Amino acid sequence: MLRYTRHPFVDVGAATITVYASKSRPEEVTWSDLDGMASFIEQHYTKDPLKSFLTAIFPDAGYVQPAMKPEKFAAFLNRYLYGYRNEEEFLGRRCVYCGREASVQVFRQHVPMLTGEGLLNFFPGPAPGLPVCGFCLLCIQAFPLGATKSSGRTLMIHSDDEQVTLRAARNFLDDDLKYLDMHDITKYPDQKFPRTIFVDQVLKISGDLQKRSTSITLYHLTNYGTTADVNIVHLPSQVVEFLSVANYAKFGQTWREIVRRAWQKVDDARAGVARNFLYEDLLELPERAARFVQVYFLRQGFRAPSRFKDDPRSGYAFKRELDLVSWDLTAMFLREVMVMDVERIGAIRDLGDGLSSYVARTNDRRFFRDFYMVDRYGQLRGLLIKASNAEVKGGRPPLIGFDEFITIFEEGEDLPRIDWRLARDLVLIRMIERLHQEGKMLQDMAPEGEVAPGGQAAEN
């Protein structure tokens, strides 16, 4: 009867009904389970706290119309809520979601983001309204229970991986049922910072995914009045893969501390009441990966004040957070998110090892500072050439060979890579980690509060 259709409204609703019925897949749902869900909707959608929440999802529907006469409301329930029972009443058209025989034409009050009755625009066929079967329509009416309210809108999570959709719906449904058990609340709780809530939910379910290479999408929508709108935020599969590994593998302790220090500086910081800046910056990946590396792995704070209140990133400094500078975590990010060539990653690591050994042996703090603060590509190349020449004069191998230099910093001879600053930051991460492991005093190697030129993180 029920099945996933790849449409978020239907799929989240089907997952919600499945979870409510204590089943594992929509195909396992029985007629009795459908009746149980419909009965629950009839009982709770017509009163607060859900009623106030639903005005932004199903405006003008029978659930939110207190003046609707009892006989008219009964007809509404029979046609739209219990329509899956009316197998004989077909329109001669196919359901746009699942392809079965459609039993009803629906409009904005039944399905979010549609147009109102009587308007022909954007509907298939010769008549207004979207043809839908009773099963899919029940799913659509159930999806708010597998979603949550955030910043005055409905927040729902959908994925090509059916288990992600199911588990996100379960988490939200569990919370919603707890709210409904609180008989003294009359208004549905409105959580803040939807992007933070989204990533928090992904982290809660990503560790148990059988198929990690999956993308996950946030839908943050309102169907209210003239302000109907939807924001769609996509978390690519490579970022999901990175989160799965970072949160649960050997990197877990360091990664979770990095996450903890990215929370907005308020009391009881958590999803729904505070912003996590790292979570929200994850949604800018992979396009802004260099910035992410700089802020969270190299721990470079902002030079200018953040436009966000209580932003902890302005206080980041590697000298105070040496325990969070991890080459292994950074290298895993390069592989999973940036899909960087393993040969280049290895060359960057080896250069970091060589430079850290050079600084440790010579105590050349000026070299470390200059390398950290270099602003122009010519300066970077000159620093490495000068230090390599000094090594050769001392009877030691140069710090970097021609082939390695090309691999790390150049597209070709005298043609710097567009991401040469990122490469410099990565070498620094390896240097800082190694020098810290060797017990070298890094606190006085870079100026307090400095951000490397050309590497200031932009605001969200």
Order of alpha helices (4+ residues) and beta strands (2+ residues): alpha-alpha-alpha-alpha-beta-beta-alpha-beta-beta-alpha-alpha-beta-beta-alpha-alpha-alpha-alpha-alpha-alpha-alpha-alpha-alpha-beta-beta-alpha
